[in-house]
Amino acid sequence: MAQEQRRLVLHQAQVGPMANFVYLIGDPVTRKAAVVDPAWDVDKIIKWAERYGMEIEHILITHYHPDHLGGSMMGMTVEGTARMLERVKAKVYVNKEEAEGTRKVAGLSDSDLVKMDAGDTLKVGNLTITFLHTPGHTPGSQCFLVEGNLVSGDTLFVNSCGRVDLPGSDPEAMYYSLNRTLRSLPDTTVVYPGHAYSPEPSTTIGAQKRTNMYLRFPNLDEFLDAMGHSRR
Ligand SMILES: [Zn+2]
């Protein structure tokens, strides 16, 4: 999956044994880029950026699980952001709710991190990336919106959504992230998920409104029932 338009470079690559997607988001004029969720094989990701003539200046993290960030958690250790920082000069953009967790899991120092809030933006060359806070899978899950494209991490997958049965997950927050924050985006928004869990590598918000059951529950209670978390 590759897009090189007049205003935007957006590339998707699959890495590691958990079908993770890494993204390169860049400005086609200045060739400056942000990498999203660089884990599993940092050398390969750097070579990939070089092949497209892009210079990685920023690291964006959708959430602090090691399959996206790198590092160690729940007995799992993955190469990732810490190694990337040995190779490129960059800051790591995380949601403020997850800054402390990110630091611990990846073994980073506080000065490596930029703590982002809902609606904050980042300039990459001439591009502007907007950060959406979408808690549910984790407290600080975030999605990145750029030129009508949404990099959705483990919040929204093609026809499914991220798990909400993990430590720190919140099914009610997931309901609102999906059905308010993401559902309010234009139908034409192209969605690039955090894992290749479907034969389709991307989708649109409009298509997901029609085919993704997690965007089709009429209310929170029915969503929670389906998730096995009904409220008393
Ligand atoms: Zn994941």
Residues whose N, C-alpha, C, O or C-beta is under 5 A from the ligand:
A	BS01	ZN	D67 D154
